[in-house]
């Protein structure tokens, strides 16, 4: 047994005196933070401009959704008021985008929300966020790969699908009915292309995205020749049964809100900009600009597309799977129909690049920190890309797209994304109120904490105010989950206007308001940044509440699958990551080879 322990820990560690485990030592290990070197120590090639990052964000976000989502939400959820749904979703996305922009200016490193939470909260939560991001981009890449296969195969009258079903059939509740070799090959081709260099893959993305934007403009501009404002005010007797009450908002306020929740997922993808912090020429400037501009472009595309669609054709006559081809079939515009098909293909390819680009960067960042296996952090000496991480992620993406029924997994991507958004907003709050004094002596007791909550006398952040904000942010998270769960479980009672629910929700929202008010009274850090989120703590606070509300709307079985994925990650962390963490090694060196855990 001792021999095995020696092999696992190494002789040099066995020669050390191992202290008894304690809660304080465990907490210290799990909450140790990443210390960043300010100078440029990136091993990756800094080749991406502000335009490259902006088009990366637009390409990864403005994919097939722009050709499908507007018609689907208009017909089944919001009607012509889908335009308002997109506006609400855009505002919610901008709140999250502003938080990412500040962290991009504060922490210009590869790894996105993983690095942000590592710097702010600690190692354990950073690993959980990083593991969630891997899930997000892995499933996102596999989903887009599958969508490309289905789109091309549909143009070929399902020739490939029928062939695969005959020659390589499979069966099962959670897997596909056939082995999709095309998706596997496509994933491998794209991963090899990404491994050859960030600039080269960025050029590919730029071309696909520019074509996609051009096609969207063609659709919007050409649509103005056929718009009819009367399609926004159709009476109920001219609407197909089962499609609401007619008019601009046929499904009422409930439909607009539910439509906004669905439209929000159409904006997911901009966070890939933050993963390129070590490959941007000027990340402190480029990341904030890239995030904000890409979200603005995507919103204008969605808003314009939904406006034109619902004005050209009544919302109840839309095709939820392929609204534009259906519309142009009715109008007899065959040429534009094929132009839209080209745009959809370019949008899909840009989405695939946008989904696959961040995945190896997240893996690289975690492996470089010692939390994942070291070989995944290898950088190619010529291409200066995370070569092994890119190839490994490409293989897993291809296998997933080849074998799995992705309809049962796609919502798991949303959980990881929304949790990352929430954690980034929380990090903004904590870091904005972090203490600047390293050696101040402040008495921390219950009386001082209560006194400080509504006090504006303290002008400089200290350990008391900083720890108070951290506690209040945690309480805010808890109450946000409670109010979101309540509104999700009793949504029908809410829209009926039942008094008990409205009063309960109002009381909980008042508590959230008071928490943010208490945070606003605290002194902020004096650190100067090139970009800061305006309206702190209100903007990050609203972002947290919106993201948590959307998370509580995800199905229970998806949470079960997410829990299994999380359990696998915890096994990796506690069996490997916690022992090989570079922060643990540096801490041991600083403390004269004294173990900080076990």
C-alpha positions as CSV (number, residue, x, y, z in Angstrom):
1,X,0.0,0.0,0.0
2,X,2.8,2.4,0.9
3,X,4.5,1.6,-2.5
4,X,1.4,2.5,-4.4
5,X,1.0,5.7,-2.4
6,X,4.6,6.6,-3.1
7,X,4.1,6.1,-6.8
8,X,1.0,8.3,-6.8
9,X,2.4,11.2,-4.8
10,X,6.1,10.8,-5.8
11,X,9.1,10.3,-3.5
12,X,9.6,14.0,-2.9
13,X,6.1,14.4,-1.6
14,X,6.3,11.3,0.6
15,X,9.4,12.8,2.3
16,X,7.3,15.7,3.4
17,X,5.4,15.7,6.6
18,X,1.7,15.3,5.7
19,X,-0.5,17.3,8.0
20,X,-3.9,16.0,9.1
21,X,-6.8,17.0,6.8
22,X,-8.9,19.8,8.2
23,X,-11.8,21.9,6.9
24,X,-9.6,25.0,6.8
25,X,-6.9,23.2,4.7
26,X,-9.5,21.8,2.4
27,X,-11.2,25.1,2.0
28,X,-7.8,26.8,1.4
29,X,-7.1,24.3,-1.4
30,X,-10.5,24.5,-3.1
31,X,-10.6,28.3,-3.0
32,X,-7.0,29.1,-4.0
33,X,-6.9,31.7,-6.7
34,X,-4.9,32.0,-9.9
35,X,-2.3,34.7,-9.9
36,X,-1.7,36.2,-13.3
37,X,1.6,37.5,-14.7
38,X,1.0,41.0,-16.0
39,X,3.5,40.9,-18.8
40,X,2.8,39.1,-22.1
41,X,3.6,35.5,-21.3
42,X,1.3,33.9,-23.9
43,X,2.6,30.8,-25.7
44,X,-0.1,31.3,-28.3
45,X,0.4,33.5,-31.4
46,X,-1.2,37.0,-31.0
47,X,-2.5,37.4,-34.5
48,X,-6.2,38.3,-34.1
49,X,-7.5,41.8,-34.7
50,X,-10.6,43.5,-33.4
51,X,-12.4,42.7,-36.7
52,X,-11.3,39.1,-36.4
53,X,-12.8,38.8,-32.9
54,X,-16.0,40.6,-33.9
55,X,-16.6,38.4,-36.9
56,X,-15.8,35.3,-34.8
57,X,-18.6,36.4,-32.4
58,X,-21.0,37.1,-35.2
59,X,-20.2,33.9,-37.0
60,X,-20.6,31.7,-33.9
61,X,-23.9,33.3,-33.0
62,X,-25.6,34.1,-36.3
63,X,-25.9,30.6,-37.6
64,X,-28.8,28.5,-38.6
65,X,-30.9,30.3,-36.0
66,X,-31.4,33.4,-38.1
67,X,-32.9,31.2,-40.8
68,X,-35.2,29.2,-38.5
69,X,-35.7,30.8,-35.1
70,X,-37.7,33.9,-36.2
71,X,-40.4,31.9,-38.1
72,X,-40.6,29.2,-35.4
73,X,-41.1,31.7,-32.5
74,X,-43.5,33.9,-34.6
75,X,-45.8,31.0,-35.5
76,X,-45.9,29.1,-32.2
77,X,-45.0,31.5,-29.3
78,X,-45.2,35.2,-29.9
79,X,-46.7,36.1,-33.2
80,X,-45.5,39.4,-34.8
81,X,-44.4,40.4,-31.3
82,X,-41.4,38.2,-31.9
83,X,-39.7,41.5,-32.7
84,X,-40.2,42.5,-29.0
85,X,-39.1,39.0,-27.9
86,X,-35.8,39.5,-29.8
87,X,-35.3,42.9,-28.2
88,X,-35.8,41.6,-24.7
89,X,-33.4,38.7,-25.4
90,X,-30.9,41.1,-26.8
91,X,-31.0,43.3,-23.7
92,X,-30.5,40.2,-21.5
93,X,-27.6,39.1,-23.7
94,X,-26.0,42.6,-23.6
95,X,-26.1,42.5,-19.8
96,X,-24.1,39.3,-19.9
97,X,-21.9,40.6,-22.7
98,X,-20.9,43.7,-20.7
99,X,-19.7,41.5,-17.9
100,X,-17.6,39.4,-20.3
101,X,-16.3,42.7,-21.8
102,X,-15.0,43.9,-18.4
103,X,-13.3,40.6,-17.7
104,X,-11.8,40.6,-21.1
105,X,-10.2,43.9,-20.2
106,X,-9.3,42.7,-16.8
107,X,-8.0,39.2,-17.5
108,X,-6.8,39.0,-21.2
109,X,-6.1,35.2,-21.0
110,X,-7.3,32.1,-22.9
111,X,-10.1,30.3,-21.1
112,X,-13.0,32.8,-20.9
113,X,-15.2,32.3,-17.8
114,X,-13.0,29.6,-16.5
115,X,-10.0,31.9,-16.0
116,X,-12.3,34.7,-14.8
117,X,-13.7,32.6,-12.0
118,X,-10.2,31.1,-11.2
119,X,-8.9,34.6,-10.6
120,X,-11.9,35.7,-8.6
121,X,-13.6,32.9,-6.8
122,X,-11.2,30.0,-6.6
123,X,-10.0,26.8,-8.2
124,X,-12.9,24.4,-7.5
125,X,-15.6,26.7,-8.9
126,X,-13.3,27.5,-11.8
127,X,-12.9,23.8,-12.7
128,X,-16.7,23.4,-12.5
129,X,-17.2,26.4,-14.9
130,X,-14.5,25.1,-17.2
131,X,-16.0,21.7,-17.3
132,X,-19.4,23.2,-18.1
133,X,-17.9,25.2,-20.9
134,X,-16.3,22.1,-22.4
135,X,-19.8,20.5,-22.4
136,X,-21.3,23.7,-24.0
137,X,-18.8,23.8,-26.9
138,X,-18.6,20.1,-27.3
139,X,-22.4,19.7,-27.8
140,X,-22.6,22.9,-29.7
141,X,-20.0,21.7,-32.2
142,X,-21.6,18.3,-32.5
143,X,-25.1,19.9,-33.0
144,X,-23.9,22.2,-35.8
145,X,-22.0,19.4,-37.5
146,X,-25.1,17.3,-37.5
147,X,-27.1,20.3,-38.8
148,X,-24.7,20.7,-41.7
149,X,-25.1,17.0,-42.5
150,X,-28.9,17.2,-42.4
151,X,-29.0,20.4,-44.5
152,X,-26.8,19.0,-47.2
153,X,-28.6,15.6,-47.1
154,X,-32.0,17.4,-47.5
155,X,-30.7,19.1,-50.6
156,X,-29.7,15.6,-51.9
157,X,-33.1,14.1,-51.1
158,X,-31.8,12.2,-48.0
159,X,-29.5,10.1,-50.0
160,X,-26.7,9.8,-47.4
161,X,-29.2,9.2,-44.5
162,X,-30.8,6.3,-46.4
163,X,-27.5,4.8,-47.3
164,X,-26.2,5.0,-43.7
165,X,-29.4,3.4,-42.4
166,X,-29.1,0.5,-44.8
167,X,-25.3,-0.1,-44.4
168,X,-24.6,1.1,-40.8
169,X,-27.8,0.8,-38.8
170,X,-27.8,1.4,-35.0
171,X,-30.5,1.4,-32.4
172,X,-31.2,2.6,-28.9
173,X,-33.0,5.1,-26.9
174,X,-30.1,7.6,-26.5
175,X,-28.2,7.0,-29.8
176,X,-28.9,7.6,-33.5
177,X,-30.6,5.1,-35.7
178,X,-27.6,5.1,-38.0
179,X,-23.8,5.7,-37.9
180,X,-23.2,9.2,-39.4
181,X,-19.7,8.9,-40.9
182,X,-20.1,12.2,-42.8
183,X,-20.4,14.2,-39.5
184,X,-17.3,12.4,-38.1
185,X,-15.3,13.2,-41.2
186,X,-16.4,16.8,-41.3
187,X,-15.5,17.3,-37.6
188,X,-12.0,15.9,-38.2
189,X,-11.5,18.1,-41.2
190,X,-12.4,21.3,-39.3
191,X,-10.3,20.3,-36.3
192,X,-7.3,19.9,-38.5
193,X,-7.9,23.2,-40.1
194,X,-8.2,24.9,-36.7
195,X,-4.9,23.2,-35.6
196,X,-3.0,24.8,-38.5
197,X,-3.3,28.3,-37.0
198,X,-5.7,30.8,-35.5
199,X,-5.2,33.4,-38.2
200,X,-5.9,30.8,-41.0
201,X,-9.0,29.6,-39.4
202,X,-10.0,33.2,-38.6
203,X,-9.8,34.0,-42.3
204,X,-12.1,31.1,-43.1
205,X,-14.6,32.3,-40.5
206,X,-14.4,35.9,-41.8
207,X,-15.3,34.8,-45.3
208,X,-18.2,32.6,-44.2
209,X,-19.5,35.3,-41.8
210,X,-19.4,38.1,-44.4
211,X,-21.3,36.0,-46.9
212,X,-23.8,35.2,-44.2
213,X,-24.3,38.8,-43.3
214,X,-24.6,39.8,-47.0
215,X,-27.4,37.2,-47.5
216,X,-29.2,38.4,-44.4
217,X,-29.1,42.0,-45.8
218,X,-30.4,40.7,-49.2
219,X,-33.3,39.0,-47.5
220,X,-34.2,42.1,-45.4
221,X,-33.8,44.6,-48.3
222,X,-35.7,42.5,-50.8
223,X,-38.4,41.9,-48.3
224,X,-39.4,45.5,-48.1
225,X,-40.9,45.2,-51.6
226,X,-43.5,42.8,-50.3
227,X,-44.2,43.9,-46.7
228,X,-47.8,44.6,-45.6
229,X,-48.3,46.3,-42.3
230,X,-51.8,44.7,-42.1
231,X,-50.2,41.3,-41.3
232,X,-49.4,42.7,-37.9
233,X,-53.1,43.5,-37.1
234,X,-55.0,40.5,-38.5
235,X,-58.3,39.8,-36.6
236,X,-58.9,36.5,-35.0
237,X,-61.4,35.3,-37.7
238,X,-58.6,35.4,-40.3
239,X,-56.1,33.4,-38.2
240,X,-55.9,29.6,-38.3
241,X,-57.4,27.8,-35.2
242,X,-54.9,27.2,-32.4
243,X,-52.7,30.2,-33.2
244,X,-53.8,32.8,-30.6
245,X,-56.1,35.8,-30.8
246,X,-54.7,37.6,-33.8
247,X,-53.3,41.1,-33.8
248,X,-49.7,42.1,-33.0
249,X,-49.4,40.0,-29.8
250,X,-51.8,37.0,-30.4
251,X,-50.4,35.0,-27.5
252,X,-50.4,37.9,-25.0
253,X,-47.6,39.0,-22.6
254,X,-47.0,35.3,-21.7
255,X,-46.1,34.6,-25.4
256,X,-43.8,37.5,-25.6
257,X,-41.9,36.5,-22.4
258,X,-41.7,32.8,-23.4
259,X,-40.6,33.9,-26.9
260,X,-37.8,36.0,-25.3
261,X,-36.6,33.0,-23.4
262,X,-36.4,31.0,-26.6
263,X,-34.8,33.9,-28.5
264,X,-32.2,34.3,-25.8
265,X,-30.6,31.1,-26.9
266,X,-30.2,32.5,-30.4
267,X,-27.6,34.9,-28.9
268,X,-25.5,32.3,-27.3
269,X,-22.0,32.1,-28.8
270,X,-20.5,35.6,-28.4
271,X,-18.6,34.3,-25.3
272,X,-16.2,32.5,-27.7
273,X,-14.6,35.9,-28.2
274,X,-13.4,35.8,-24.6
275,X,-11.6,32.5,-25.1
276,X,-9.2,34.1,-27.6
277,X,-7.6,36.5,-25.1
278,X,-4.1,35.1,-25.6
279,X,-4.4,35.3,-29.4
280,X,-5.7,38.8,-29.7
281,X,-3.2,41.6,-30.6
282,X,-4.7,44.0,-28.1
283,X,-7.2,41.9,-26.0
284,X,-8.0,44.7,-23.5
285,X,-9.4,46.8,-26.3
286,X,-10.5,44.1,-28.8
287,X,-12.5,41.8,-26.5
288,X,-14.9,44.5,-25.2
289,X,-15.4,46.0,-28.7
290,X,-15.8,42.5,-30.2
291,X,-18.4,41.4,-27.7
292,X,-20.6,44.6,-27.9
293,X,-20.4,45.0,-31.7
294,X,-21.1,41.3,-32.4
295,X,-24.2,41.4,-30.2
296,X,-25.4,44.6,-31.9
297,X,-25.0,43.0,-35.4
298,X,-26.7,39.8,-34.3
299,X,-29.7,41.7,-32.8
300,X,-30.1,43.9,-35.9
301,X,-30.1,40.7,-38.1
302,X,-32.7,38.9,-35.9
303,X,-34.8,42.0,-35.6
304,X,-34.7,42.8,-39.3
305,X,-35.4,39.2,-40.3
306,X,-38.3,38.8,-37.9
307,X,-39.9,42.1,-39.0
308,X,-39.7,41.2,-42.7
309,X,-40.9,37.7,-42.3
310,X,-44.0,38.6,-40.2
311,X,-44.9,41.5,-42.5
312,X,-44.5,39.5,-45.7
313,X,-46.5,36.5,-44.5
314,X,-49.0,36.2,-41.7
315,X,-47.4,34.6,-38.6
316,X,-49.7,31.6,-38.6
317,X,-48.7,30.7,-42.2
318,X,-45.0,30.5,-41.3
319,X,-43.0,27.3,-41.7
320,X,-41.2,26.7,-38.4
321,X,-38.5,24.5,-39.9
322,X,-37.6,26.5,-43.0
323,X,-39.5,29.8,-43.1
324,X,-37.5,31.5,-45.8
325,X,-37.6,28.8,-48.5
326,X,-41.3,28.4,-47.7
327,X,-41.9,32.1,-48.1
328,X,-40.0,32.3,-51.4
329,X,-41.8,29.3,-52.7
330,X,-45.1,31.2,-52.1
331,X,-43.7,34.3,-53.8
332,X,-42.1,32.4,-56.6
333,X,-38.6,34.0,-55.9
334,X,-36.6,30.9,-56.8
335,X,-33.2,32.8,-57.2
336,X,-33.4,34.3,-53.7
337,X,-34.4,30.9,-52.4
338,X,-31.1,29.5,-53.6
339,X,-29.2,32.5,-52.4
340,X,-30.6,31.9,-48.9
341,X,-29.5,28.3,-49.1
342,X,-25.9,29.5,-49.8
343,X,-26.2,31.9,-46.8
344,X,-27.5,29.2,-44.6
345,X,-24.6,26.9,-45.5
346,X,-22.1,29.7,-44.8
347,X,-23.8,30.5,-41.6
348,X,-23.6,26.8,-40.5
349,X,-19.9,26.6,-41.4
350,X,-19.2,29.9,-39.5
351,X,-21.1,28.5,-36.5
352,X,-19.1,25.3,-36.6
353,X,-15.8,27.2,-36.6
354,X,-17.2,29.5,-33.8
355,X,-18.2,26.5,-31.7
356,X,-15.0,24.5,-32.3
357,X,-12.5,27.4,-31.9
358,X,-13.1,28.0,-28.2
359,X,-13.2,24.3,-27.1
360,X,-9.4,23.5,-27.4
361,X,-8.7,26.9,-25.8
362,X,-10.7,26.0,-22.7
363,X,-9.0,22.6,-22.6
364,X,-5.6,24.2,-23.1
365,X,-6.2,26.7,-20.3
366,X,-7.3,24.0,-17.8
367,X,-4.5,21.6,-18.8
368,X,-1.9,24.4,-18.5
369,X,-3.1,25.1,-15.0
370,X,-2.7,21.4,-14.2
371,X,-6.4,20.7,-13.7
372,X,-6.6,18.5,-16.8
373,X,-4.1,16.1,-18.3
374,X,-0.8,17.8,-19.2
375,X,-0.5,16.6,-22.8
376,X,-3.6,18.6,-23.7
377,X,-1.6,21.8,-23.0
378,X,1.0,21.0,-25.7
379,X,1.5,23.9,-28.2
380,X,2.6,23.1,-31.7
381,X,6.1,24.7,-32.2
382,X,5.3,25.9,-35.8
383,X,1.5,26.7,-35.7
384,X,1.5,27.9,-32.1
385,X,-1.9,26.5,-31.5
386,X,-3.1,24.0,-28.8
387,X,-2.5,21.2,-31.3
388,X,-3.4,18.1,-29.2
389,X,-6.3,19.7,-27.5
390,X,-7.7,20.7,-30.9
391,X,-7.4,17.2,-32.4
392,X,-8.8,15.5,-29.3
393,X,-11.8,17.9,-29.1
394,X,-12.3,17.3,-32.8
395,X,-12.4,13.5,-32.4
396,X,-14.9,13.7,-29.4
397,X,-17.1,16.2,-31.4
398,X,-17.1,13.8,-34.4
399,X,-17.9,10.7,-32.4
400,X,-20.7,12.5,-30.6
401,X,-22.2,13.8,-33.8
402,X,-21.7,10.3,-35.4
403,X,-23.3,8.2,-32.7
404,X,-25.6,10.3,-30.5
405,X,-29.2,11.5,-30.8
406,X,-28.4,15.2,-30.2
407,X,-32.0,16.2,-29.7
408,X,-31.7,14.6,-26.2
409,X,-28.5,16.5,-25.3
410,X,-28.9,20.0,-26.8
411,X,-30.4,21.6,-23.7
412,X,-27.4,20.5,-21.6
413,X,-25.4,23.1,-23.6
414,X,-27.8,25.8,-22.3
415,X,-27.2,24.9,-18.7
416,X,-23.4,25.2,-19.0
417,X,-23.7,28.5,-20.8
418,X,-26.2,30.2,-18.4
419,X,-24.2,29.0,-15.4
420,X,-21.1,30.5,-16.9
421,X,-22.9,33.8,-17.6
422,X,-24.1,33.9,-14.0
423,X,-20.7,33.2,-12.6
424,X,-19.0,35.9,-14.7
425,X,-21.6,38.5,-13.5
426,X,-20.9,37.4,-9.9
427,X,-17.2,37.7,-10.5
428,X,-17.7,41.3,-11.7
429,X,-19.5,42.1,-8.5
430,X,-16.9,40.5,-6.3
431,X,-13.8,42.0,-8.0
432,X,-15.3,45.5,-8.4
433,X,-15.6,45.7,-4.6
434,X,-12.3,43.8,-3.8
435,X,-10.0,45.4,-1.2
436,X,-7.0,47.4,-2.4
437,X,-5.4,47.3,1.1
438,X,-3.3,44.2,1.7
439,X,-2.3,44.8,5.3
440,X,-5.2,46.7,6.9
441,X,-6.5,45.6,10.2
442,X,-10.3,45.5,10.3
443,X,-12.2,43.9,13.1
444,X,-14.7,41.4,11.5
445,X,-17.7,40.6,13.7
446,X,-21.4,40.4,13.3
447,X,-22.0,43.9,14.6
448,X,-19.6,45.5,12.2
449,X,-21.0,43.6,9.2
450,X,-24.6,44.7,10.0
451,X,-23.4,48.3,10.6
452,X,-21.6,48.3,7.3
453,X,-24.5,47.0,5.2
454,X,-26.2,50.4,5.0
455,X,-23.2,52.6,5.7
456,X,-21.6,55.0,3.2
457,X,-18.9,56.3,5.6
458,X,-16.2,53.8,4.4
459,X,-14.5,55.3,1.4
460,X,-11.8,52.7,0.7
461,X,-12.5,49.0,0.2
462,X,-11.1,46.8,2.9
463,X,-11.4,43.1,3.9
464,X,-14.6,43.8,5.8
465,X,-16.5,45.4,2.9
466,X,-15.0,42.9,0.4
467,X,-16.1,39.9,2.4
468,X,-19.5,41.5,3.0
469,X,-20.1,41.9,-0.7
470,X,-19.0,38.3,-1.3
471,X,-21.6,37.1,1.2
472,X,-24.3,39.3,-0.2
473,X,-23.6,38.0,-3.7
474,X,-24.0,34.4,-2.4
475,X,-27.3,35.3,-0.7
476,X,-28.4,37.0,-3.9
477,X,-27.7,33.8,-5.9
478,X,-29.8,31.8,-3.4
479,X,-32.8,34.1,-3.5
480,X,-32.6,34.4,-7.3
481,X,-33.0,30.6,-7.5
482,X,-35.9,30.7,-5.1
483,X,-37.8,33.4,-7.0
484,X,-37.0,31.9,-10.4
485,X,-38.1,28.4,-9.3
486,X,-41.3,29.9,-7.9
487,X,-42.1,31.8,-11.1
488,X,-41.3,28.7,-13.2
489,X,-43.4,26.2,-11.3
490,X,-46.4,28.5,-11.0
491,X,-46.1,30.3,-14.3
492,X,-49.8,29.7,-15.2
493,X,-50.9,31.2,-11.9
494,X,-48.6,34.2,-12.5
495,X,-50.2,35.0,-15.9
496,X,-53.6,34.6,-14.4
497,X,-52.6,37.2,-11.9
498,X,-53.2,35.2,-8.7
499,X,-52.7,37.5,-5.6
500,X,-50.7,35.2,-3.4
501,X,-48.1,34.5,-6.0
502,X,-47.8,38.1,-7.0
503,X,-47.3,39.2,-3.4
504,X,-44.8,36.4,-2.7
505,X,-42.8,37.2,-5.9
506,X,-42.9,40.9,-5.1
507,X,-41.5,40.2,-1.6
508,X,-38.7,38.1,-2.9
509,X,-37.8,40.7,-5.6
510,X,-37.8,43.3,-2.9
511,X,-35.2,41.3,-1.0
512,X,-33.1,41.1,-4.1
513,X,-33.4,44.8,-4.5
514,X,-32.3,45.4,-0.9
515,X,-29.3,43.1,-1.4
516,X,-28.1,45.0,-4.4
517,X,-28.8,48.3,-2.6
518,X,-26.6,47.2,0.3
519,X,-23.8,46.2,-2.2
520,X,-24.1,49.7,-3.9
521,X,-23.3,51.3,-0.5
522,X,-19.9,49.6,-0.3
523,X,-16.7,51.3,-1.5
524,X,-15.3,50.0,-4.8
525,X,-11.8,49.0,-5.9
526,X,-9.6,51.8,-7.3
527,X,-8.1,49.6,-10.0
528,X,-8.3,51.3,-13.4
529,X,-9.6,49.3,-16.3
530,X,-9.9,50.0,-20.0
531,X,-13.6,49.0,-19.9
532,X,-16.0,48.7,-16.9
533,X,-19.6,47.5,-16.7
534,X,-21.8,50.6,-16.1
535,X,-24.4,50.5,-13.4
536,X,-22.7,48.1,-11.0
537,X,-24.2,46.3,-9.0
538,X,-27.5,46.6,-10.9
539,X,-26.5,45.4,-14.4
540,X,-24.6,42.3,-13.1
541,X,-27.4,41.6,-10.6
542,X,-30.2,41.7,-13.3
543,X,-28.0,39.5,-15.5
544,X,-27.7,36.9,-12.8
545,X,-31.5,36.9,-12.2
546,X,-32.3,36.5,-15.9
547,X,-29.8,33.7,-16.4
548,X,-31.0,31.8,-13.4
549,X,-34.6,32.2,-14.4
550,X,-33.8,30.7,-17.8
551,X,-31.9,27.8,-16.1
552,X,-34.9,26.9,-14.0
553,X,-37.0,26.6,-17.2
554,X,-34.9,23.8,-18.5
555,X,-36.4,20.3,-18.2
556,X,-35.6,18.0,-15.2
557,X,-34.2,15.1,-17.3
558,X,-31.7,17.5,-18.7
559,X,-30.6,18.4,-15.2
560,X,-30.1,14.7,-14.5
561,X,-27.8,14.3,-17.5
562,X,-26.0,17.5,-16.6
563,X,-25.4,16.1,-13.1
564,X,-23.9,12.9,-14.5
565,X,-21.5,15.0,-16.6
566,X,-20.6,17.1,-13.6
567,X,-20.0,13.9,-11.5
568,X,-17.5,12.8,-14.2
569,X,-15.7,16.1,-13.9
570,X,-15.5,16.0,-10.1
571,X,-13.9,12.5,-10.3
572,X,-11.3,14.0,-12.6
573,X,-10.7,17.0,-10.4
574,X,-10.3,15.1,-7.1
575,X,-8.3,12.3,-8.5
576,X,-6.0,14.4,-10.8
577,X,-6.6,18.1,-10.9
578,X,-6.3,19.0,-7.3
579,X,-2.9,17.2,-7.0
580,X,-1.4,18.6,-10.2
581,X,-2.6,22.2,-9.9
582,X,0.1,24.7,-10.8
583,X,-1.2,27.0,-8.1
584,X,-0.8,24.2,-5.6
585,X,2.8,23.7,-6.7
586,X,3.6,27.4,-6.5
587,X,2.0,27.7,-3.1
588,X,4.0,24.8,-1.8
589,X,7.2,26.4,-3.1
590,X,6.3,29.8,-1.5
591,X,5.6,28.1,1.8
592,X,8.9,26.3,1.9
593,X,7.6,22.9,0.6
594,X,4.8,22.8,3.1
595,X,1.7,21.0,1.9
596,X,-1.4,23.2,1.6
597,X,-3.8,20.2,1.4
598,X,-3.5,16.7,3.0
